[in-house]
Amino acid sequence: MIIDVLVASLIVLAVIIAYKLFLKRLSKGRVDANEYCVLYTTETFAVNGEVEFYFQCPRSMNVDFKIWTLKEDETIVASDHYVKGGHIIRYDTKLLNNGIYTFGIETDSQKTVKKFEIKN
């Protein structure tokens, strides 16, 4: 009877250890969100006139801010070295035709894109 309890306890302990090792193995290669910029959506989906785009960098890095048409035509709005923290980029949407566009940031290690609509 006591041996059965000890064997069962040993099996449960072995399963717990194997499960912890399995979880540790899965977490290797996990993306560290602290290494990537965060891009926020516009205040409203439809914008007009001058619009402010906001993003945050976790450290100093080179960032390209771009706007794309649905046909993938590209407009580079800003390309600069940004320090750690939040940044606002202002853009006059009257330079583009009305329609649906995507905007985003590109760094050496990421490309983040969001959608918005211009209604001037």
Helices and strands as residue ranges (DSSP letters): H 2-27, G 33-35, E 38-39, E 46-47, E 50-57, E 61-69, E 74-82, E 85-92, G 93-95, E 99-106, E 111-118
